[in-house]
Amino acid sequence: MPALLVVLLREADGPAFTPFSINPGVILWTVVVFLLLLALLWKFGWPAILKSVEDREKRIQQQLDEAERARAEAARLLEEHKKTLGNARGEAQEIIARAQALAEKERQGILERARAEQEQLLERARKEIEEEKEKALLALRREAVDLSIAAASKLIEQNLDSAANRKLVDEYLDSLEKRQ
Amino acid sequence: MIQAPDIGKVIFEHTSDSHVVELPFGLGEWHLPTGWYVFGVDLSPTKHVVFMVLAAVLVFLTVWYAGRQVQRRQQEGKAPGGFGAAIEAIVLFIRDDVVIGNIGHGGEKFAPYILTLFFFILYCNLLGLFPWGATPTGNLAVTGALALMAFLTIEISGIVALGLKGYLTTIFFVPPGMTGALAALMLAIMTPIELIGKLVKPFALCLRLFANMTAGHFVILALLGLIFIFASWGVAVGYAEAPRRRGGGE
């Protein structure tokens, strides 16, 4: 590599530059430029980005926590509603059963009463009929007696003098006497 | 046949520092002032210093603009998006996977430093990809200064975190329960190793960055130099006959 030799020899003459030379001035420049850049970015560059990112991270975390809380709350409410619904259903069943029992009892009672009343009515009707019959018989008998008396009186008026009739009355009177 | 240029010289001149900045779009060259001696140190700016300052300005503008955008969207209650979100993704990657991933809990306070370092080195590296650009990180003085600052940051924060006594045990280390001659032997062996161990990482990283940048440009320039050595575009498609025919034609 003659070129490398040439360059290296030339550096021996004076402050010429090669890729491998170390210039103390450039070291100082680097330190100054880098520290200046670091200071500027530390103040104006990184906080803007890093703070925004941290804020965002915090916000997302917050929202995640909140979502978790809301989920738990919703689950709790659902459980509660389910329990309430079950209770209500049981209560309704109970109410219906109780109403059914009550209605049955009422029906039985009404039937019982109706039957008794009917029985009573029948009894009374029968008694009345009996009484009426009794009364009618009595009246009929009285009428028959009256009629027979009238007929007898007519007969008596016509045949009182006949000997046969006299005999008949005597006999009758005898029978009456006998009966007593 | 035309004279092949001295590609090695071109590569060295392009990669090394100088007092001349090439300007794009045919604007010529910018000759930087020389001879700023302060206490015997040449503080005159060089090409790499110019590009370093340019990188720093670009980094500041990028981060500042991105931060403003992120903040504005945050305040407006919008989801992140746009240029700010792109920079934010890089920033978050560095913060969460590089800084906190390597330093562990409590590494957040080093995030601004590491982020600045990352973007500064990134922009310095990228500036070298412009045809008239130069890579400040391809200069041992630049990487050396960054390594020095990193070394000081590490050791000073070590002293702050552990206290001076605790920090010294990271250099003069005696395993618990070891006393007497064995402890002295342990100290004699381990102390240089611990000291070297503290220096090795910044030193190795300084050399690695410099070597990668320089070697990368060497490779690019060497491949581009093939064009001028063969004086033909034919090399691009592996058509090696081109220079011979051209030489014969003249």
Interface residues (C-beta under 8 A of the other chain):
Chain A: M1 P2 A3 L4 V6 V7 P15 F17 T18 P19 F20 S21 I22 N23 P24 G25 V26 I27 L28 W29 T30 V31 V33 F34 L35 L36 L37 L38 L40 L41 W42 F44 G45 W46 P47 A48 I49 L50 K51 S52 V53 D55 R56
Chain B: D6 G8 K9 I11 F12 T15 S16 D17 S18 W36 V41 D42 L43 S44 P45 T46 H48 V49 M52 V53 A56 V59 F60 V63 W64 A66 G67 R68 V70 Q71 Q74 P80 G84 I87 E88 V91 L92 R95 A111 P112 Y113 L115 T116 L117 F120 P136 G138 N139 L140 A141 V142 G144 A145 L146 L148 M149 T214
